Amino acid sequence: MVRERSEALYERACALMPGGVNSPVRAFRGVGGTPVFVRRASGALIEDEDGHSYIDYVASWGPMILGHAHPEVIAAVVDAAAGGTSFGAPTARENVFAERIIAMVPSVEKVRLVNSGTEATLSAIRLARGFTGRPKLLKFEGCYHGHGDSLLVDAGSGVATLGIPGTPGVLPEVARNTITLPFNDEGALEEAFARHGAELAAAIIEPVAGNMGCVPPRPGYLEALRRLCTVHGAVLIFDEVMTGFRVAPGGVQERVGVTPDLTTLGKIVGGGLPLAAYGGRRDIMDHIAPAGPVYQAGTLSGNPLAVAAGLRTLELLGEDPGLYVRLEETSSRLFRGLTEAAVEVGVSVTGHQVGAMFSLYFSDAEVWSFADAKASRTDLYATFFHGMLDRGVYLAPSAFEALFPGAAHTDAHVDRTIAAAREAFGDVLRAASAAG
Ligand code: HOZ
């Protein structure tokens, strides 16, 4: 498929912006080739600058669970914009929005709105340190919590895609306070708490990981983490930026019944506009300024357009009682169809699907950790990615990202995706045999 305009735009962009993009994972470094420049999107489809249309499973990396340009979300944004785009003062709609988030997410008794998932996680960590008076942070290999200094250690997403071991600019003394453990290793968890428990301010985890591909917790793992945090007085933070309002209305914590102390939210909560949030136990949240001494602020926090988009999105998710059942069905039909197609063609894939997110790894072995994910054949994922792109399906341009079916994906989209995959798996088989 020829994408002349995308290629020309990318060449120009590379002269203007680092790597030609405003966020690294967009640059296709994990799969090679030229990023597709998007000119518009509607429902389940995106259209590139050359006029090609693709079934989209990136969904802006998660937010677009209702599909692109949902008419009611757009109307809410347009209506809000007509009344002014930013005031830097409180608005009535923020109360309605906060009430809705608190009603939907089990752990959230109070909430603070911010502008990005990164801001939510780094604020939640500062809060945990301020609340406990302790320095150390526990995180898990392959989990990605945005690009805050303490969090870029053994991270997933773009850090994994680009194979960056540590980021220049992050001071060693900051990184030293982050302890990383393998995901899904309960023994390592017990050991780390036995050794560092008294110094731990917080443990932060994606309760279903989505930034090393989609990796769920093994049964009992989150429960063990909850118990150890409680015993040792560490704040448990669930990073539900990706999973919140996606795997269930109240995220993983609702789905598995494990309640963290703090939760970070992003993506869907902003309805496709730059908005994120952190919230949790009232006694902890009341340490945030101006109620308490832990400072965190933002000129555009609670921006009226973003709140309108987020609120309308959450309302629509709540108004349709069958929505999450349908999302689960679409997602599992797609995941099953893709894995069956791989078997038919003779390609080894494995993976996980949890609610409306899933991923596939080219591997003979199951994936339960970052080490497992990294052992998969990322070169074959790249071949698969391009095979799908050329057949009109837009997947994440990295083996270490999740895919996001949404409410706009119909059975026909799923069938077309599986048919395209059958052919793209053929490309993979040929590439694998050529590589020996
Ligand atoms: N959390 C998103 C994907 N893992 C990040 C998107 C980005 O880094 O651009």
Residues whose N, C-alpha, C, O or C-beta is under 5 A from the ligand:
A	BS01	HOZ	S23 V25 W61 S157 N211
